[in-house]
């Protein structure tokens, strides 16, 4: 009898703990509905965006996907409609869900904060995001402060009708900046000017290294894991010794069967890119100036040098410990 009581008591404790854990985060549906009323948008309206990190983060020790399901049901936002986007964050980061209206750039950001929903209401107009003073205290002023940069840049890129593969690149990178933009433009320059022929494959040599690498992975499906993206940081001295202007990396086009290929060294003109917006413009505002040029890679990217490669050079450029520019004969003595 005593043993049965112990088992029954243990079961009660388990049920109580489970219910307590489940109830720790209240349903988000009423909060979403209130946010939609604030923005004056209706369910399934394609002119507002839902942007969240729910696919990446854990809430109350569990997957955030059931919360995302509630959000989708309440808003009607869908990937297929192009008005549901995600951004990457570490799994222990707080859950963020932003509802963003295209016409006025107003936003309601809902955050999981100590077992309750916290709400920030603000706008991401050009006037706001281009004001350095806004960014000075944003982290402390808003609950979602640490993610405002991500939310503002992705939201405005979507409102500017940036290409979908650019938005997907930003999802992985978790924000938009000139570095990511340069990678997107370089990827499309390669696809436009150096399409593959039968039996060929790309290997992107990303060196020097900056944010551009994430765009290659999305736009071209070239990843380190599939050996299509080789990332090689350089010292300042090594960068100075590269013999081409504005070095941004190279693409190797290789035919494994024929054991022949071509290397293409690329230059990227950041002066032209940054010349699109006023000096000292915060990075968060840069997408509002550069979005119209995302389909014009030739304005910023150029071929600095083409060279033939054999198997020895192909391997030397890619292998660990080598300076790819040296291996390609593109350094000063």
Helices and strands as residue ranges (DSSP letters): H 2-23, H 29-39, E 48-52, E 58-59, E 62-63, H 65-75, G 79-81, E 84-86, E 96-101, E 106-112, E 117-123, H 126-129, H 132-136, H 138-141, G 145-147, H 148-159, H 164-173, H 178-193, E 200-206, H 213-219, G 224-226, E 229-231, H 236-240, E 247-255, E 260-268, H 270-274, H 283-290, G 291-293, G 297-299, E 301-309, H 311-318, H 324-327
